[in-house]
Amino acid sequence: MSVSQDASAVAHYLELPYTVAVHSEREGEQSRWTATVEELPGCAAHGRSPDEAVELLRGAMERWLEAALAQRREIPLPGQTGKQRASSSHSGRFLVRMPGALHSELARAAEREHLSLNRFITKILAASVSGAVIARPGAAEETPDEAIGAQRRSSRRPSRGLRIALATNIAVVVLAGLAAIVLLVLALQNGA
């Protein structure tokens, strides 16, 4: 291939919608940002900000493509990562960061369902993505939104002490009403 053909091939590949991933790495007190092209192994650029890393990535892509063309290596198209070509499945493992309060709430909900936290979160995520139903012990099948509503309603259930106080109050009102009726009947019988 001639130099002009290489240049036009590089320009063609640069116009394709490759997948760019940006992540940060801590080095002491400073963050270093790395932008990579997922389909092009080893094609990366580093910067002090995400924007700088992405800006520098175009030059890294040009060099990567020029080297691949010179060595007559296959250049993957967008959407063709090495993992996807070898196997079309994901590993099934990912890391997610969340506030501690949410973590605690999820753990309690998993415990109520008698499930491990992992299995509970997987069930909730699967249902929310697919729109599937969630089966809860002792409940009919329900959608994720209904399950969340049911959980909120159950968490608003009055405490045992409040329920006893309400029952006692109702009993006193009923007894007072009965006493008033008895007194009224006695008064009418005595000709009052």
Contacts in CASP RR format, 6 or more apart in sequence:
PFRMAT RR
TARGET T0000
AUTHOR 0000-0000-0000
METHOD contacts of the structure
MODEL  1
MSVSQDASAVAHYLELPYTVAVHSEREGEQSRWTATVEELPGCAAHGRSP
DEAVELLRGAMERWLEAALAQRREIPLPGQTGKQRASSSHSGRFLVRMPG
ALHSELARAAEREHLSLNRFITKILAASVSGAVIARPGAAEETPDEAIGA
QRRSSRRPSRGLRIALATNIAVVVLAGLAAIVLLVLALQNGA
1 9 0 8 1.000
1 69 0 8 1.000
6 66 0 8 1.000
6 69 0 8 1.000
6 70 0 8 1.000
9 65 0 8 1.000
9 69 0 8 1.000
10 62 0 8 1.000
10 65 0 8 1.000
10 66 0 8 1.000
10 69 0 8 1.000
13 61 0 8 1.000
13 65 0 8 1.000
13 75 0 8 1.000
14 58 0 8 1.000
14 61 0 8 1.000
14 62 0 8 1.000
14 65 0 8 1.000
16 77 0 8 1.000
16 78 0 8 1.000
17 78 0 8 1.000
18 37 0 8 1.000
18 38 0 8 1.000
18 39 0 8 1.000
18 40 0 8 1.000
18 61 0 8 1.000
18 78 0 8 1.000
18 79 0 8 1.000
19 37 0 8 1.000
19 38 0 8 1.000
19 39 0 8 1.000
19 78 0 8 1.000
19 79 0 8 1.000
19 81 0 8 1.000
20 35 0 8 1.000
20 36 0 8 1.000
20 37 0 8 1.000
20 38 0 8 1.000
20 54 0 8 1.000
20 57 0 8 1.000
21 35 0 8 1.000
21 36 0 8 1.000
21 38 0 8 1.000
22 33 0 8 1.000
22 34 0 8 1.000
22 35 0 8 1.000
22 36 0 8 1.000
22 50 0 8 1.000
22 53 0 8 1.000
22 54 0 8 1.000
23 33 0 8 1.000
23 34 0 8 1.000
24 31 0 8 1.000
24 32 0 8 1.000
24 33 0 8 1.000
24 34 0 8 1.000
24 50 0 8 1.000
25 31 0 8 1.000
25 32 0 8 1.000
25 33 0 8 1.000
25 34 0 8 1.000
26 32 0 8 1.000
30 48 0 8 1.000
31 48 0 8 1.000
32 46 0 8 1.000
32 47 0 8 1.000
32 48 0 8 1.000
33 46 0 8 1.000
33 47 0 8 1.000
33 48 0 8 1.000
33 49 0 8 1.000
33 50 0 8 1.000
33 52 0 8 1.000
33 53 0 8 1.000
34 44 0 8 1.000
34 45 0 8 1.000
34 46 0 8 1.000
34 47 0 8 1.000
34 53 0 8 1.000
35 44 0 8 1.000
35 45 0 8 1.000
35 46 0 8 1.000
35 47 0 8 1.000
35 50 0 8 1.000
35 53 0 8 1.000
35 54 0 8 1.000
35 56 0 8 1.000
35 57 0 8 1.000
36 42 0 8 1.000
36 43 0 8 1.000
36 44 0 8 1.000
36 57 0 8 1.000
37 43 0 8 1.000
37 44 0 8 1.000
37 57 0 8 1.000
37 61 0 8 1.000
37 64 0 8 1.000
38 79 0 8 1.000
38 81 0 8 1.000
39 76 0 8 1.000
39 77 0 8 1.000
39 78 0 8 1.000
39 79 0 8 1.000
39 80 0 8 1.000
39 81 0 8 1.000
39 82 0 8 1.000
40 61 0 8 1.000
40 64 0 8 1.000
40 65 0 8 1.000
40 75 0 8 1.000
40 76 0 8 1.000
41 82 0 8 1.000
42 64 0 8 1.000
43 57 0 8 1.000
43 60 0 8 1.000
43 61 0 8 1.000
43 64 0 8 1.000
44 57 0 8 1.000
44 60 0 8 1.000
45 53 0 8 1.000
45 54 0 8 1.000
45 55 0 8 1.000
45 56 0 8 1.000
45 57 0 8 1.000
45 59 0 8 1.000
45 60 0 8 1.000
46 53 0 8 1.000
46 56 0 8 1.000
47 53 0 8 1.000
47 56 0 8 1.000
65 75 0 8 1.000
67 73 0 8 1.000
68 74 0 8 1.000
68 75 0 8 1.000
69 75 0 8 1.000
76 82 0 8 1.000
76 85 0 8 1.000
98 106 0 8 1.000
106 117 0 8 1.000
106 120 0 8 1.000
106 121 0 8 1.000
107 117 0 8 1.000
109 120 0 8 1.000
109 151 0 8 1.000
110 116 0 8 1.000
110 117 0 8 1.000
110 119 0 8 1.000
110 120 0 8 1.000
110 121 0 8 1.000
113 120 0 8 1.000
113 136 0 8 1.000
113 137 0 8 1.000
114 137 0 8 1.000
115 123 0 8 1.000
123 134 0 8 1.000
124 134 0 8 1.000
124 144 0 8 1.000
124 147 0 8 1.000
126 132 0 8 1.000
127 133 0 8 1.000
127 134 0 8 1.000
127 143 0 8 1.000
127 144 0 8 1.000
127 147 0 8 1.000
128 144 0 8 1.000
131 143 0 8 1.000
131 144 0 8 1.000
133 141 0 8 1.000
133 142 0 8 1.000
133 143 0 8 1.000
134 141 0 8 1.000
134 142 0 8 1.000
134 143 0 8 1.000
134 144 0 8 1.000
134 147 0 8 1.000
135 141 0 8 1.000
136 142 0 8 1.000
136 147 0 8 1.000
136 150 0 8 1.000
139 150 0 8 1.000
142 150 0 8 1.000
158 166 0 8 1.000
END
